[in-house]
């Protein structure tokens, strides 16, 4: 079996490398913790935006039902314009009964 004998210099060099690895590890760990915290914050913001969009769509569907009712009574250009705007953003008055 081969025996390795270390000198003071080689031990000092190994300790220096170990300190460098520990420093690199600590920096990476801090960076990872910051990235996780940032990711959690982005997820919360995303969830809030999804909820907002869902609420806006619900309001637009109520508005679309109102426009559909008005068009059934009076096919005014103003109501037709609103219906086209709703169609452009994906609120189709023909599909409202399914919701």
Phi and psi in degrees as a GROMACS rama.xvg file:
@    title "Ramachandran Plot"
@    xaxis  label "Phi"
@    yaxis  label "Psi"
@TYPE xy
-87.9654  133.407  UNK-2
-107.074  131.729  UNK-3
-104.334  125.936  UNK-4
-107.604  127.111  UNK-5
-99.1318  142.883  UNK-6
-92.9808  169.964  UNK-7
-58.1102  -39.6487  UNK-8
-66.0441  -42.4777  UNK-9
-68.8234  -35.7667  UNK-10
-65.8386  -42.8494  UNK-11
-62.6084  -40.4973  UNK-12
-64.8161  -43.1373  UNK-13
-62.9231  -41.093  UNK-14
-65.0953  -37.3615  UNK-15
-64.1744  -44.1017  UNK-16
-63.6068  -40.5266  UNK-17
-61.4321  -42.7936  UNK-18
-62.8983  -39.3122  UNK-19
-64.6167  -41.4335  UNK-20
-64.5573  -40.9534  UNK-21
-64.1359  -41.359  UNK-22
-63.9597  -45.0971  UNK-23
-62.2179  -42.2842  UNK-24
-60.6759  -46.0225  UNK-25
-62.2712  -43.0624  UNK-26
-63.1609  -43.056  UNK-27
-65.2203  -38.683  UNK-28
-64.8449  -43.7865  UNK-29
-62.7383  -44.589  UNK-30
-61.1564  -40.805  UNK-31
-65.0662  -42.955  UNK-32
-62.1897  -40.8487  UNK-33
-65.6076  -40.7306  UNK-34
-65.2238  -39.3785  UNK-35
-65.4412  -44.0774  UNK-36
-62.0573  -41.711  UNK-37
-64.7778  -40.678  UNK-38
-62.9137  -41.4625  UNK-39
-62.8981  -42.7323  UNK-40
-63.1779  -42.9801  UNK-41
-62.7131  -38.7543  UNK-42
-63.9629  -42.3034  UNK-43
-62.974  -43.5572  UNK-44
-63.2485  -42.5469  UNK-45
-61.3777  -45.6124  UNK-46
-61.9594  -38.927  UNK-47
-64.8123  -42.114  UNK-48
-66.1249  -39.1977  UNK-49
-62.4891  -42.0932  UNK-50
-63.6413  -42.222  UNK-51
-61.1114  -46.4428  UNK-52
-61.9072  -40.9321  UNK-53
-61.3796  -42.0837  UNK-54
-65.6895  -41.7265  UNK-55
-63.5884  -40.5268  UNK-56
-63.659  -38.8357  UNK-57
-62.062  -43.8489  UNK-58
-64.1859  -42.4422  UNK-59
-63.8589  -34.4222  UNK-60
-67.4228  -38.8057  UNK-61
-62.7192  -44.0885  UNK-62
-62.1397  -40.6833  UNK-63
-63.749  -39.0593  UNK-64
-63.0395  -40.7722  UNK-65
-61.5331  -46.6264  UNK-66
-62.7976  -42.0903  UNK-67
-60.6524  -41.6152  UNK-68
-65.412  -41.2599  UNK-69
-64.8695  -39.0129  UNK-70
-66.462  -31.4615  UNK-71
-67.1053  -30.1305  UNK-72
-89.2427  -45.6304  UNK-73
-144.701  109.306  UNK-74
-80.6797  58.3902  UNK-75
-70.1889  149.621  UNK-76
-59.5677  -34.6264  UNK-77
-62.3007  -45.5369  UNK-78
-70.074  -35.2142  UNK-79
-64.1471  -39.7824  UNK-80
-61.0177  -43.9751  UNK-81
-62.63  -41.0404  UNK-82
-62.4057  -41.2159  UNK-83
-64.7364  -39.5454  UNK-84
-63.4183  -42.0229  UNK-85
-65.4182  -40.7355  UNK-86
-60.9403  -38.9905  UNK-87
-62.9527  -31.2752  UNK-88
-98.5454  8.58353  UNK-89
93.1028  9.99352  UNK-90
-97.6763  94.7614  UNK-91
-91.5723  119.616  UNK-92
-67.5471  -21.7337  UNK-93
-72.7388  -22.9813  UNK-94
-99.1898  4.57885  UNK-95
-67.5965  -29.8528  UNK-96
-64.8542  -25.7945  UNK-97
-75.5435  -20.4542  UNK-98
